[in-house]
Amino acid sequence: MTITSDIKYVGVNDHTIDLFEGMYKVPNGMSYNSYIILDEKIAVMDTVGEGFAKKWLNNIEEILGNRKPDYLIVQHMEPDHSANIMNFTAKYPEATLVASTKAFAMMMNFFGTDFSDNRIVVSDGDVLSLGRHVLVFAMAPMVHWPEVMVTYDSTEKVLFSADGFGKFGALDAEENWLDEARRYYFGIVGKYGIYVQKLLKRAADWEIEKICPLHGPMLSENIEYYVGLYNTWSLFKPEEDGVLIAYTSIYGNTKKAVMLLADKLKEKGYSKVIVKDLARCDMAEAVAEAFRYSKLVLATTTYNGGIFPFMREFIGSLTERNFSNHMIAFVENGSWAIIAAKIMKEQFEKSKGLIFTDTTVRIVSALSKENREQIERLADELKNLSMEVL
């Protein structure tokens, strides 16, 4: 794959993986991206995951022929990108490694060496000239590990963005970029919005024509769109007006209330109403959808003196990612000692910028006439609050 006349793709697709980082479902695999910049000096950008050394090194050799790389630039030490550093140095022992101080410390932990005899330690703003190409390094800690840096090719106006602007899925998979990029962002990077904001402010000084992430496709058209999404996501703001109803139901009564609420919202003209059964859906997708839409309804039962486990997991996944600037409503159910809504609300006590509806639907075992009236009122509340208030 050609990025520009001087920049080539040498990464690989992984269709053997089922869970990324041991938890995120990736039915369409993953790409581990690596790039070569050809100039008077040759730089290889990152390695690939374990098990793909032969394919990756062959890709490099096909591009270089009899030439050899001068630099291996390591932007991120997570093993899906750094696992083949030792294989690279074994084949190209004269190549110099370029990375941050923290990255070299991690190399010692992973490989037992920090390459102190053949390395360049770079800091924020440092520059490396390959000849015609001038590379500028920017530290991007916690996007999403502390050693991360990104690299801006000021000649070709290409941003090598490490894990930023990536997505789940191999490059040969046909799927919606936005859905998988959103799920990836809130799963992998989402907690660290403040650091993403710092990186975006730094990147605002650069004229960017292409973004080359370590996962997913190279981005080259409408760069403002992708940057705008990352700005919205990292500010923890809703992406669009809509309602996500996330529920658990043991015997179907809570589900009946949820479906009635969804129908009421649609009757009132609310077109974006998404319903997720937390016991059956992809939890990472549900988390991403909660950040996407402006309003969230949580419906569950009192269970073992608490709330149903899938709901507890879901809310925990939101709060650990700094869920904020949304409207939240509760539907609770139980046959005795009903405390689900109270417990759910308490889980958000450290969250910021949340608006809670006045109406809480409280079901005692099964839907009643009073519950139907509560659902009607709740639908009105959800519909009438403008997204701009959040």
Legacy VTK file of the C-alpha trace (Angstrom):
# vtk DataFile Version 3.0
C-alpha trace
ASCII
DATASET POLYDATA
POINTS 390 float
0.000 0.000 0.000
1.328 3.429 -0.954
0.661 6.303 1.449
2.739 8.786 -0.549
5.521 8.283 -3.065
7.988 8.057 -0.146
5.806 6.449 2.536
4.785 2.801 2.238
2.617 0.527 4.364
4.250 -2.678 5.657
1.767 -3.731 8.353
-0.255 -6.931 8.681
-3.831 -8.109 9.218
-4.600 -10.457 12.098
-7.617 -12.698 11.500
-6.646 -15.173 14.233
-7.559 -12.887 17.132
-11.020 -13.043 18.742
-10.548 -10.696 21.716
-8.401 -7.583 21.533
-6.607 -6.884 24.823
-8.360 -9.984 26.125
-11.791 -8.337 26.283
-12.937 -6.490 23.135
-14.663 -8.642 20.538
-13.102 -8.220 17.106
-15.039 -10.450 14.696
-13.265 -8.814 11.757
-9.786 -9.110 13.238
-7.246 -6.329 13.736
-4.627 -4.556 11.716
-1.183 -3.899 13.157
0.123 -0.990 11.139
3.744 -0.243 10.335
5.129 2.201 7.794
8.393 2.949 6.002
9.596 6.437 5.089
12.045 6.302 2.181
14.654 9.060 1.960
18.431 9.471 2.214
17.868 7.802 5.558
15.135 5.180 5.950
12.818 5.065 8.955
10.491 2.225 9.904
7.537 3.312 12.029
6.755 0.716 14.753
6.640 -3.076 14.533
3.658 -5.477 14.595
2.137 -8.068 16.881
3.785 -11.295 17.976
3.402 -14.099 15.464
3.719 -11.836 12.432
7.491 -11.284 12.402
8.155 -13.192 9.192
5.354 -11.502 7.254
6.319 -8.040 8.521
10.043 -8.420 7.848
9.269 -9.778 4.383
7.082 -6.724 3.749
9.987 -4.467 4.699
12.425 -6.371 2.508
10.082 -6.219 -0.482
10.012 -2.428 -0.208
13.712 -1.905 0.517
15.352 -4.499 -1.708
19.082 -4.241 -1.019
18.751 -1.137 1.162
18.569 -1.323 4.941
16.652 0.836 7.422
18.558 3.431 9.401
15.960 3.932 12.145
13.195 2.079 13.932
10.889 4.657 15.471
8.945 3.200 18.401
5.913 5.334 19.219
4.133 2.908 21.525
5.355 -0.062 23.570
2.146 -2.073 23.781
3.045 -5.582 22.552
0.769 -5.457 19.512
3.174 -2.790 18.208
6.495 -3.572 19.886
6.653 -7.375 19.985
9.087 -7.595 17.071
11.670 -5.051 18.150
14.152 -7.828 18.931
13.474 -9.588 15.618
14.027 -6.287 13.813
17.329 -5.573 15.570
18.504 -9.123 14.914
17.997 -8.622 11.185
19.123 -4.995 11.081
21.681 -4.638 13.902
23.031 -1.334 12.584
19.654 0.407 12.733
19.189 2.993 15.486
16.118 2.899 17.732
14.258 6.173 18.287
11.838 6.453 21.199
10.950 8.324 24.387
12.742 7.849 27.694
9.807 5.904 29.101
9.654 3.680 26.037
13.301 2.663 26.478
12.607 1.890 30.145
9.774 -0.376 29.045
12.076 -2.088 26.545
14.293 -3.065 29.457
11.269 -4.589 31.167
10.072 -6.427 28.074
13.381 -7.453 26.489
16.101 -7.059 29.119
17.841 -4.286 27.182
17.267 -0.577 26.631
19.563 -0.434 23.563
21.764 2.159 25.301
24.551 1.592 22.759
22.406 2.280 19.696
19.548 4.633 20.344
18.236 8.178 20.127
16.117 9.367 23.043
13.677 12.034 21.883
11.643 14.543 23.834
8.707 16.757 22.948
9.501 18.967 19.953
12.662 17.134 18.921
13.323 16.839 15.193
14.891 14.092 13.088
15.900 14.754 9.483
15.902 11.863 7.036
17.036 14.113 4.198
14.025 15.609 2.462
11.684 14.435 5.226
11.772 16.209 8.575
10.088 14.400 11.459
8.788 16.233 14.527
8.113 14.240 17.699
5.361 15.121 20.165
4.893 13.335 23.464
1.355 12.009 23.914
1.336 10.420 27.381
-1.767 8.410 28.319
-3.014 8.248 24.755
-3.120 5.623 25.960
0.123 4.515 27.697
2.561 6.907 29.428
5.432 6.437 26.947
3.416 7.218 23.804
4.565 9.749 21.260
3.310 10.722 17.825
5.359 11.728 14.818
4.582 14.502 12.340
6.227 14.365 8.921
6.350 18.089 8.190
7.441 17.455 4.606
4.558 15.230 3.533
2.161 16.659 6.179
1.475 13.165 7.544
0.672 12.506 11.203
1.709 9.098 12.502
-0.799 9.058 15.347
0.126 5.922 17.350
-3.115 4.461 18.771
-5.013 7.698 18.141
-7.578 7.693 15.316
-7.512 3.891 15.167
-10.313 1.362 14.961
-11.063 -2.300 15.477
-11.051 -4.546 12.416
-8.503 -5.674 9.833
-7.856 -3.478 6.802
-9.520 -5.963 4.462
-12.764 -5.935 6.482
-15.731 -4.081 5.047
-17.384 -2.325 7.962
-18.462 1.091 9.174
-15.410 3.105 10.229
-17.287 5.325 12.692
-18.945 2.578 14.737
-15.755 0.589 15.225
-13.615 3.702 15.762
-16.028 4.894 18.456
-16.071 1.499 20.185
-12.274 1.438 19.980
-11.861 4.973 21.327
-14.099 4.587 24.375
-12.728 1.135 25.104
-9.040 1.902 24.661
-8.491 5.638 25.074
-11.745 7.036 26.485
-10.760 7.604 30.111
-7.929 9.932 29.170
-9.833 12.715 27.433
-7.749 15.441 29.080
-4.606 14.052 27.440
-6.317 13.712 24.067
-7.274 17.383 24.365
-3.624 18.303 24.953
-2.570 16.339 21.887
-5.287 17.933 19.734
-4.135 21.400 20.817
-0.582 20.481 19.820
-1.725 19.024 16.488
-3.636 22.244 15.725
-0.253 23.798 14.894
0.329 21.269 12.133
-1.116 21.175 8.649
-2.273 17.567 8.420
-3.209 15.985 5.106
-3.046 12.339 6.158
-3.292 10.434 9.446
-1.567 7.059 9.746
-2.725 5.234 12.909
-1.383 1.988 14.333
-4.781 0.307 13.856
-7.259 0.781 11.052
-7.098 2.616 7.724
-5.056 5.638 6.796
-7.276 8.745 6.848
-6.806 11.252 4.054
-10.064 13.023 3.283
-11.930 15.495 5.491
-9.346 15.414 8.281
-11.407 18.044 10.129
-14.203 15.481 10.532
-11.987 12.984 12.346
-10.350 15.636 14.500
-13.809 17.004 15.332
-14.971 13.596 16.502
-11.952 13.194 18.748
-12.564 16.653 20.151
-16.193 15.785 20.981
-15.316 12.391 22.427
-12.428 13.687 24.539
-14.631 16.435 25.999
-17.110 13.696 27.022
-19.865 15.471 25.103
-22.728 13.653 23.342
-22.114 13.097 19.678
-25.796 13.384 18.759
-29.251 13.745 20.270
-30.814 10.387 21.058
-31.761 7.942 23.813
-29.977 4.744 24.756
-32.066 2.470 26.959
-29.819 -0.093 28.648
-31.579 -2.750 30.690
-31.451 -6.092 32.438
-34.560 -8.169 33.020
-34.981 -11.432 34.887
-38.540 -12.499 34.106
-39.422 -9.997 31.402
-41.316 -7.376 33.392
-38.534 -4.783 33.297
-38.144 -5.472 29.597
-41.845 -4.749 29.059
-41.411 -1.351 30.701
-38.359 -0.627 28.547
-40.126 -1.543 25.315
-43.134 0.554 26.285
-40.864 3.533 26.939
-39.144 3.047 23.588
-42.527 2.944 21.827
-43.687 6.090 23.633
-40.554 7.975 22.625
-41.005 6.960 18.996
-44.684 7.952 19.097
-43.579 11.396 20.268
-41.304 11.727 17.255
-37.997 10.725 18.804
-36.247 8.939 15.956
-33.001 7.908 17.696
-34.009 5.368 20.341
-31.612 2.450 20.895
-32.346 -0.462 23.245
-29.599 -2.713 24.631
-30.058 -5.877 26.694
-26.903 -5.796 28.793
-26.982 -9.521 29.442
-26.722 -10.262 25.719
-25.169 -7.340 23.878
-21.507 -6.461 23.347
-20.731 -4.441 26.493
-18.082 -2.332 24.736
-20.596 -1.365 22.073
-23.166 -0.416 24.713
-20.578 1.784 26.445
-19.749 3.541 23.175
-23.447 4.106 22.440
-23.949 5.616 25.897
-21.303 8.232 25.135
-22.696 8.727 21.633
-26.255 9.690 22.570
-27.305 12.587 24.776
-29.693 10.663 27.057
-29.354 7.383 28.906
-32.080 5.303 30.557
-30.917 2.608 32.979
-33.451 -0.084 33.829
-32.749 -2.956 36.202
-33.904 -4.941 39.214
-32.835 -4.955 42.825
-30.699 -8.091 43.119
-28.962 -9.546 46.190
-29.346 -6.250 47.984
-27.754 -4.416 45.055
-28.354 -4.259 41.304
-28.161 -6.883 38.595
-24.490 -7.719 37.823
-24.568 -6.732 34.145
-25.921 -3.306 35.068
-23.279 -2.895 37.764
-20.583 -3.743 35.213
-22.051 -1.353 32.661
-22.236 1.628 35.021
-18.728 0.872 36.263
-17.470 0.894 32.676
-19.047 4.315 32.179
-17.835 5.954 35.369
-14.252 4.708 35.038
-14.242 6.440 31.640
-15.427 9.724 33.171
-18.971 9.594 31.800
-20.391 13.133 32.015
-22.529 15.767 30.265
-25.528 13.478 29.717
-29.097 13.143 30.966
-29.859 9.981 32.951
-33.166 8.371 33.872
-33.878 5.292 35.983
-36.350 2.442 35.826
-36.230 0.108 38.824
-38.037 -3.130 39.625
-38.328 -5.480 42.564
-40.803 -7.442 44.617
-39.507 -6.170 47.975
-36.873 -3.725 49.299
-36.612 -1.927 45.964
-33.405 0.133 45.958
-32.051 -0.238 42.404
-32.509 3.409 41.382
-30.863 4.650 44.575
-27.847 2.403 44.056
-27.517 3.300 40.372
-27.583 7.012 41.123
-25.000 6.618 43.881
-22.611 5.041 41.379
-22.551 8.366 39.505
-21.866 10.518 42.571
-18.359 11.439 41.376
-19.460 12.105 37.788
-19.751 15.651 36.466
-22.276 17.492 34.342
-25.076 14.935 34.641
-28.765 15.831 34.653
-31.149 13.348 36.290
-34.811 13.248 35.292
-37.467 14.138 37.821
-39.363 10.958 36.968
-38.160 7.538 38.087
-40.253 4.538 37.089
-40.674 2.251 40.117
-42.124 -1.161 39.275
-43.264 -3.502 42.020
-42.976 -6.906 40.331
-45.077 -6.112 37.237
-46.254 -3.092 35.255
-49.153 -1.202 36.816
-51.372 1.628 35.641
-49.256 4.004 37.699
-46.117 2.715 35.976
-47.619 3.378 32.553
-48.333 6.950 33.624
-44.755 7.290 34.902
-43.410 6.019 31.592
-45.543 8.583 29.742
-44.116 11.389 31.897
-40.591 10.103 31.519
-40.938 9.992 27.728
-42.024 13.641 27.774
-39.050 14.631 29.942
-36.590 12.871 27.706
-38.058 14.351 24.551
-38.336 17.917 25.812
-34.802 18.397 27.125
-32.617 19.966 24.461
-29.183 18.487 23.840
-27.768 22.026 24.037
-28.541 22.089 27.780
-26.015 19.322 28.402
LINES 1 391
390 0 1 2 3 4 5 6 7 8 9 10 11 12 13 14 15 16 17 18 19 20 21 22 23 24 25 26 27 28 29 30 31 32 33 34 35 36 37 38 39 40 41 42 43 44 45 46 47 48 49 50 51 52 53 54 55 56 57 58 59 60 61 62 63 64 65 66 67 68 69 70 71 72 73 74 75 76 77 78 79 80 81 82 83 84 85 86 87 88 89 90 91 92 93 94 95 96 97 98 99 100 101 102 103 104 105 106 107 108 109 110 111 112 113 114 115 116 117 118 119 120 121 122 123 124 125 126 127 128 129 130 131 132 133 134 135 136 137 138 139 140 141 142 143 144 145 146 147 148 149 150 151 152 153 154 155 156 157 158 159 160 161 162 163 164 165 166 167 168 169 170 171 172 173 174 175 176 177 178 179 180 181 182 183 184 185 186 187 188 189 190 191 192 193 194 195 196 197 198 199 200 201 202 203 204 205 206 207 208 209 210 211 212 213 214 215 216 217 218 219 220 221 222 223 224 225 226 227 228 229 230 231 232 233 234 235 236 237 238 239 240 241 242 243 244 245 246 247 248 249 250 251 252 253 254 255 256 257 258 259 260 261 262 263 264 265 266 267 268 269 270 271 272 273 274 275 276 277 278 279 280 281 282 283 284 285 286 287 288 289 290 291 292 293 294 295 296 297 298 299 300 301 302 303 304 305 306 307 308 309 310 311 312 313 314 315 316 317 318 319 320 321 322 323 324 325 326 327 328 329 330 331 332 333 334 335 336 337 338 339 340 341 342 343 344 345 346 347 348 349 350 351 352 353 354 355 356 357 358 359 360 361 362 363 364 365 366 367 368 369 370 371 372 373 374 375 376 377 378 379 380 381 382 383 384 385 386 387 388 389
